Amino acid sequence: MSDASLPRAMRQPFSLKFASNAFLLFWLLLAAFPLVWVLVMSFKSPVDAFSSSAADVLIGPRTVADGNGYSVIDIALGILVFWLSIKAATKWLSPMAAGDGFLQKVFSWAIISVGFAALFILGFFVVAPWVAAPLNALLGPLGTPVIGLTAQHYEAVWVENAFYENFRNSMIVTFGVVTVSLTVGTLAGYGLARSGSTFAFWILIIALIFRALPPSVLVAGYLPVFINSAEILRPFLGENAPTLYGQPLAVIAVLVSINQPFTIWMLRSFFQNIPVDLDESARVDGCTHFQAFRWVIMPVMWPGVITTGLFSFLLAYNDFLVTSLLLDASNQTMVPAIAGYFNRETTTTDQVEAIAAAVSITAPLFLLVMIFQRQIVSGLTAGAVKG
């Protein structure tokens, strides 16, 4: 709605509008600056990355001197490849995301993301260098390197240091936590939202108290059980009973214990916003309680489930304390692995590699928000369809 259509009393004065927009822009730049700056640092040599001169960090003279410079032609071709990759993904792959089913949309967006990544990598690392080499030789000054960029730190992190194994472990832990938390949370939240008993109220209070406990308390309580799990499980599983300490399953159990009370409380509030008339109408039409939950309530609950799932994802994905205490080096997730770069005789090269690894783990977060942005906004504002 434009300002012209609003009543005069509802219109903001220009000074207030300018001040609020300027304040918002300032905080946006302030919040984005660290991410943009470390992104630039991750593509520079250690000398340029930690230079006291901002110009050296941006331009990278030492990186250019080391033979990792890009000319105006290279930069133009890189921008062109990026733009063409977006256009190709939008034109060829986006129609695949037009389905109505939630799982179909998730699968389609996953294909689009992989397709865009494949097109960009093929174009940027294969086609662009092949085209740029003769152009740089022919165009003289335009082919002279003007800015230093190198991907050697990302190559060292993902290939030499096998960071992909830490990524795999993070995905295992995150998937386990989100799956268990949402499965239990939706069922418990629905049951508690539809129950008016005093017992349900006390369950919620106990869950809130449990959520207030420091994670270190839960880790200390579970640790002896995980260490002695082989002996505890031997009567049931025999000599092949596993030791849970150091395994992702132990982290999943603790993080679910930490996250589950919050999940139940949040999903219960979403379910309370759904009219009970929907349940009653489904029951009149012949549905059982579970069928009413599955086929009538859940379709209007997806914004709430996705919003709650996002918080569960962030808890498991960004956890440091639990994963560093319960996982050994072979099963370490990404966040503790990045901290491990500073646990040995740290050099500036190690620090830049740590920055490259830190930038890498932000990509799934951006992708997640881009895919589910509508559901997240709907869940944070409305929670569910009200009637």
C-alpha positions as CSV (number, residue, x, y, z in Angstrom):
1,M,0.0,0.0,0.0
2,S,1.4,3.4,-1.0
3,D,1.6,6.4,1.3
4,A,-0.8,8.2,-0.9
5,S,-3.6,5.8,-0.2
6,L,-3.1,6.0,3.6
7,P,-5.0,8.5,5.7
8,R,-3.0,11.6,6.6
9,A,-2.8,10.6,10.2
10,M,-1.2,7.3,9.3
11,R,1.5,8.7,7.0
12,Q,5.1,8.9,8.3
13,P,6.8,12.2,8.0
14,F,9.8,12.3,5.7
15,S,12.3,12.9,8.5
16,L,11.1,9.8,10.4
17,K,11.1,7.7,7.2
18,F,14.6,8.8,6.3
19,A,15.9,8.3,9.8
20,S,14.5,4.7,10.1
21,N,15.7,3.7,6.6
22,A,19.2,5.1,7.3
23,F,19.3,3.3,10.6
24,L,18.3,0.1,9.0
25,L,20.8,0.5,6.2
26,F,23.6,1.2,8.8
27,W,22.9,-1.9,10.8
28,L,22.6,-4.0,7.6
29,L,26.0,-2.9,6.5
30,L,27.4,-3.4,10.0
31,A,26.1,-6.9,10.1
32,A,27.2,-7.8,6.5
33,F,30.7,-6.3,6.7
34,P,32.4,-9.2,8.7
35,L,31.1,-11.8,6.3
36,V,32.1,-9.9,3.2
37,W,35.5,-9.1,4.7
38,V,36.4,-12.7,5.6
39,L,35.1,-13.8,2.1
40,V,37.7,-11.4,0.6
41,M,40.4,-12.5,2.9
42,S,39.8,-16.2,2.1
43,F,40.9,-15.6,-1.5
44,K,44.1,-13.8,-0.7
45,S,47.6,-14.9,0.2
46,P,48.3,-14.7,4.0
47,V,50.4,-11.5,3.6
48,D,47.6,-9.7,1.9
49,A,44.8,-11.2,4.0
50,F,46.3,-9.9,7.3
51,S,47.7,-6.6,5.8
52,S,47.1,-3.5,7.8
53,S,46.2,-1.8,4.6
54,A,42.6,-2.2,3.5
55,A,43.6,-1.6,-0.1
56,D,46.1,-4.5,0.0
57,V,43.4,-6.8,1.3
58,L,41.0,-5.8,-1.5
59,I,43.5,-5.7,-4.4
60,G,46.0,-8.4,-3.1
61,P,49.4,-7.2,-4.6
62,R,51.3,-10.1,-3.0
63,T,48.7,-12.5,-4.4
64,V,49.2,-11.1,-7.8
65,A,53.0,-11.3,-7.4
66,D,52.6,-15.0,-6.6
67,G,50.9,-15.6,-10.0
68,N,47.3,-15.7,-8.8
69,G,46.1,-12.5,-10.4
70,Y,43.1,-11.8,-12.5
71,S,42.8,-9.3,-15.3
72,V,39.8,-7.2,-16.4
73,I,39.1,-9.9,-19.0
74,D,39.1,-12.6,-16.4
75,I,36.8,-10.7,-14.1
76,A,34.4,-9.9,-16.9
77,L,34.3,-13.5,-18.0
78,G,33.7,-14.6,-14.4
79,I,30.8,-12.3,-14.0
80,L,29.4,-13.4,-17.4
81,V,29.7,-17.1,-16.3
82,F,27.9,-16.4,-13.1
83,W,25.1,-14.5,-14.8
84,L,24.7,-17.2,-17.5
85,S,24.6,-19.9,-14.8
86,I,21.8,-18.2,-13.1
87,K,19.9,-17.6,-16.3
88,A,20.4,-21.3,-17.4
89,A,19.3,-22.6,-14.0
90,T,16.3,-20.3,-13.9
91,K,15.2,-21.1,-17.5
92,W,15.9,-24.8,-17.6
93,L,15.6,-26.0,-14.0
94,S,13.2,-23.6,-12.2
95,P,10.1,-25.0,-13.9
96,M,10.8,-28.3,-12.1
97,A,10.0,-26.5,-8.8
98,A,6.5,-25.7,-9.8
99,G,4.9,-28.7,-8.0
100,D,2.4,-28.4,-5.2
101,G,3.8,-31.1,-2.9
102,F,6.2,-30.0,-0.2
103,L,8.6,-32.8,-0.7
104,Q,8.5,-32.3,-4.4
105,K,9.5,-28.7,-4.0
106,V,12.4,-29.6,-1.7
107,F,13.6,-32.2,-4.2
108,S,13.2,-29.8,-7.1
109,W,15.1,-27.0,-5.4
110,A,17.9,-29.5,-4.5
111,I,18.2,-30.4,-8.2
112,I,18.2,-26.7,-9.1
113,S,21.0,-25.9,-6.6
114,V,23.2,-28.9,-7.8
115,G,22.5,-27.9,-11.4
116,F,23.5,-24.3,-10.8
117,A,26.7,-25.4,-9.0
118,A,27.7,-27.8,-11.8
119,L,27.1,-25.1,-14.5
120,F,29.1,-22.5,-12.6
121,I,32.0,-24.8,-11.8
122,L,32.2,-26.0,-15.4
123,G,32.0,-22.5,-16.8
124,F,34.3,-20.8,-14.3
125,F,37.1,-23.4,-14.0
126,V,37.0,-24.9,-17.5
127,V,35.4,-22.7,-20.1
128,A,36.4,-19.3,-18.8
129,P,40.2,-20.0,-18.4
130,W,40.2,-21.6,-21.9
131,V,38.6,-18.4,-23.4
132,A,40.6,-15.9,-21.3
133,A,44.1,-17.2,-22.1
134,P,44.2,-16.1,-25.7
135,L,42.2,-12.9,-25.0
136,N,44.7,-11.8,-22.3
137,A,47.6,-12.4,-24.7
138,L,45.9,-10.3,-27.4
139,L,44.5,-7.3,-25.5
140,G,47.7,-6.2,-23.7
141,P,46.8,-3.9,-20.7
142,L,43.4,-5.4,-20.4
143,G,45.0,-8.8,-20.0
144,T,47.4,-7.7,-17.2
145,P,46.4,-8.9,-13.7
146,V,44.9,-6.2,-11.6
147,I,43.5,-8.0,-8.6
148,G,44.7,-11.0,-6.7
149,L,42.5,-14.0,-6.1
150,T,43.4,-17.6,-5.3
151,A,41.3,-20.6,-4.4
152,Q,44.3,-22.5,-3.0
153,H,43.1,-22.2,0.6
154,Y,39.8,-23.8,-0.3
155,E,41.6,-26.5,-2.1
156,A,43.8,-27.1,1.0
157,V,40.8,-27.2,3.3
158,W,38.6,-29.5,1.2
159,V,41.1,-31.7,-0.5
160,E,44.4,-31.8,1.5
161,N,42.7,-31.5,5.0
162,A,39.7,-33.7,4.0
163,F,37.1,-31.1,5.2
164,Y,34.5,-33.0,3.3
165,E,34.6,-35.7,6.0
166,N,33.7,-33.0,8.6
167,F,30.9,-31.8,6.4
168,R,29.5,-35.3,6.1
169,N,29.6,-35.7,9.9
170,S,27.8,-32.4,10.3
171,M,25.1,-33.5,7.9
172,I,24.7,-36.8,9.8
173,V,24.3,-35.0,13.1
174,T,22.1,-32.3,11.8
175,F,19.8,-34.6,9.9
176,G,19.4,-36.9,12.9
177,V,18.7,-34.0,15.3
178,V,16.1,-32.3,12.9
179,T,14.4,-35.6,12.1
180,V,14.0,-36.8,15.7
181,S,13.2,-33.3,17.1
182,L,10.4,-32.6,14.5
183,T,8.9,-36.1,14.7
184,V,8.6,-36.1,18.4
185,G,7.9,-32.4,18.6
186,T,4.9,-32.4,16.1
187,L,3.3,-35.4,17.8
188,A,3.9,-34.1,21.4
189,G,3.0,-30.5,20.4
190,Y,-0.3,-31.6,18.8
191,G,-1.2,-33.7,21.8
192,L,-0.5,-31.0,24.3
193,A,-2.2,-28.3,22.3
194,R,-5.4,-30.4,22.1
195,S,-5.2,-31.4,25.8
196,G,-6.6,-29.2,28.5
197,S,-5.5,-31.4,31.4
198,T,-3.3,-30.3,34.3
199,F,-0.9,-33.1,33.6
200,A,-0.2,-31.6,30.1
201,F,0.5,-28.2,31.8
202,W,3.1,-29.7,34.1
203,I,4.8,-31.6,31.3
204,L,5.3,-28.2,29.6
205,I,6.7,-26.7,32.8
206,I,9.1,-29.6,33.3
207,A,10.2,-29.3,29.7
208,L,10.9,-25.6,30.2
209,I,13.0,-26.2,33.3
210,F,14.9,-28.9,31.4
211,R,15.6,-26.5,28.6
212,A,17.0,-24.0,31.0
213,L,19.7,-26.4,32.1
214,P,23.2,-25.6,30.8
215,P,24.3,-28.1,28.0
216,S,27.4,-28.9,29.9
217,V,25.2,-30.5,32.6
218,L,23.6,-32.8,30.1
219,V,26.9,-33.7,28.6
220,A,28.4,-34.5,32.1
221,G,25.3,-36.7,32.8
222,Y,25.4,-38.6,29.6
223,L,29.2,-39.0,29.3
224,P,29.6,-42.0,31.7
225,V,26.7,-43.8,29.9
226,F,28.3,-43.3,26.5
227,I,31.8,-44.3,27.7
228,N,30.5,-47.5,29.3
229,S,27.8,-48.2,26.6
230,A,29.6,-51.3,25.4
231,E,29.4,-52.9,28.8
232,I,25.8,-51.7,29.3
233,L,24.7,-53.1,25.9
234,R,26.7,-56.3,26.0
235,P,24.0,-58.4,27.7
236,F,21.6,-57.4,24.9
237,L,23.9,-57.2,21.8
238,G,26.7,-59.6,22.8
239,E,30.4,-59.0,22.2
240,N,29.6,-56.7,19.2
241,A,28.0,-54.1,21.5
242,P,29.2,-50.6,20.3
243,T,30.8,-47.8,22.3
244,L,28.7,-44.7,21.7
245,Y,31.4,-42.3,22.9
246,G,33.0,-40.6,19.9
247,Q,30.1,-41.5,17.6
248,P,27.5,-39.1,16.0
249,L,24.7,-41.0,17.6
250,A,25.8,-39.8,21.0
251,V,25.8,-36.1,19.9
252,I,22.4,-36.6,18.3
253,A,21.0,-37.9,21.6
254,V,22.3,-35.0,23.6
255,L,21.3,-32.3,21.1
256,V,17.8,-33.8,20.9
257,S,17.6,-33.7,24.7
258,I,18.7,-30.0,24.6
259,N,16.4,-29.0,21.7
260,Q,13.3,-31.1,22.3
261,P,11.6,-28.9,25.0
262,F,12.0,-25.9,22.8
263,T,10.6,-27.8,19.8
264,I,7.6,-29.0,21.8
265,W,6.8,-25.5,23.2
266,M,7.1,-23.9,19.8
267,L,5.1,-26.4,17.8
268,R,2.4,-26.5,20.5
269,S,2.0,-22.7,20.1
270,F,1.6,-23.2,16.3
271,F,-1.0,-26.0,16.8
272,Q,-2.9,-23.8,19.2
273,N,-3.4,-21.3,16.4
274,I,-5.2,-23.9,14.3
275,P,-8.9,-24.1,15.0
276,V,-10.2,-27.2,16.7
277,D,-13.1,-27.1,14.2
278,L,-10.7,-28.6,11.6
279,D,-10.1,-31.7,13.8
280,E,-13.8,-32.1,14.5
281,S,-14.7,-31.7,10.8
282,A,-12.2,-34.4,9.9
283,R,-13.5,-36.7,12.6
284,V,-17.1,-36.2,11.3
285,D,-15.9,-37.2,7.8
286,G,-14.6,-40.5,9.2
287,C,-10.9,-39.8,9.9
288,T,-9.2,-41.2,12.9
289,H,-7.3,-38.9,15.2
290,F,-4.0,-39.7,13.4
291,Q,-5.6,-39.3,10.0
292,A,-7.0,-35.9,11.0
293,F,-3.5,-35.0,12.2
294,R,-1.8,-36.3,9.0
295,W,-4.1,-35.2,6.3
296,V,-5.9,-32.1,7.7
297,I,-3.7,-30.4,10.3
298,M,-0.2,-31.0,9.0
299,P,-0.8,-29.4,5.5
300,V,-1.5,-26.0,7.3
301,M,1.3,-26.6,9.8
302,W,4.2,-26.6,7.3
303,P,5.3,-23.0,8.0
304,G,5.5,-23.7,11.7
305,V,7.3,-27.0,11.1
306,I,9.8,-25.5,8.8
307,T,10.5,-22.5,11.1
308,T,11.0,-24.9,14.1
309,G,13.1,-27.2,11.9
310,L,15.3,-24.2,11.0
311,F,16.1,-23.5,14.7
312,S,16.8,-27.2,15.2
313,F,19.1,-27.2,12.2
314,L,21.0,-24.2,13.4
315,L,21.4,-25.7,16.9
316,A,22.9,-28.9,15.5
317,Y,24.8,-27.3,12.6
318,N,26.5,-24.6,14.7
319,D,27.1,-26.6,17.9
320,F,30.6,-26.5,19.3
321,L,30.5,-27.6,23.0
322,V,28.7,-30.9,22.7
323,T,30.4,-32.0,19.4
324,S,33.9,-31.1,20.7
325,L,33.3,-33.1,23.9
326,L,31.7,-36.2,22.6
327,L,33.2,-36.7,19.1
328,D,36.8,-38.0,18.5
329,A,39.0,-36.5,15.7
330,S,37.8,-39.0,13.1
331,N,34.2,-38.1,13.5
332,Q,34.5,-34.4,14.1
333,T,31.9,-32.0,12.7
334,M,32.8,-28.7,10.9
335,V,32.7,-26.1,13.7
336,P,35.1,-28.0,16.1
337,A,37.3,-28.8,13.1
338,I,37.7,-25.1,12.3
339,A,38.7,-24.5,15.9
340,G,41.3,-27.2,15.5
341,Y,43.2,-25.0,13.0
342,F,44.2,-22.9,16.0
343,N,45.1,-25.8,18.4
344,R,48.5,-26.5,16.8
345,E,51.4,-24.2,16.0
346,T,49.3,-21.8,14.1
347,T,50.7,-20.0,11.0
348,T,49.1,-17.3,9.0
349,T,48.4,-19.9,6.3
350,D,46.5,-22.0,8.9
351,Q,44.5,-18.9,9.8
352,V,43.5,-18.1,6.3
353,E,42.5,-21.8,5.7
354,A,40.4,-21.5,8.9
355,I,38.7,-18.5,7.4
356,A,38.1,-20.3,4.1
357,A,36.6,-23.2,6.0
358,A,34.4,-20.8,8.0
359,V,33.2,-19.1,4.8
360,S,32.4,-22.6,3.3
361,I,30.0,-23.6,6.1
362,T,27.9,-20.5,5.6
363,A,26.8,-21.7,2.1
364,P,24.3,-24.3,3.2
365,L,22.7,-21.7,5.5
366,F,22.2,-19.3,2.7
367,L,20.8,-22.1,0.5
368,L,18.4,-23.2,3.3
369,V,17.0,-19.7,3.7
370,M,16.6,-19.2,0.0
371,I,14.7,-22.4,-0.5
372,F,12.4,-22.0,2.6
373,Q,12.2,-18.2,2.8
374,R,8.4,-18.0,2.2
375,Q,7.6,-20.7,4.8
376,I,10.0,-19.2,7.3
377,V,8.5,-15.7,6.9
378,S,5.0,-17.2,7.2
379,G,5.9,-19.2,10.2
380,L,7.6,-16.3,12.0
381,T,4.7,-13.9,11.4
382,A,1.5,-15.9,11.4
383,G,2.5,-19.4,12.5
384,A,-0.4,-21.1,10.8
385,V,-3.7,-20.4,9.1
386,K,-6.2,-19.0,11.6
387,G,-9.9,-19.4,11.3
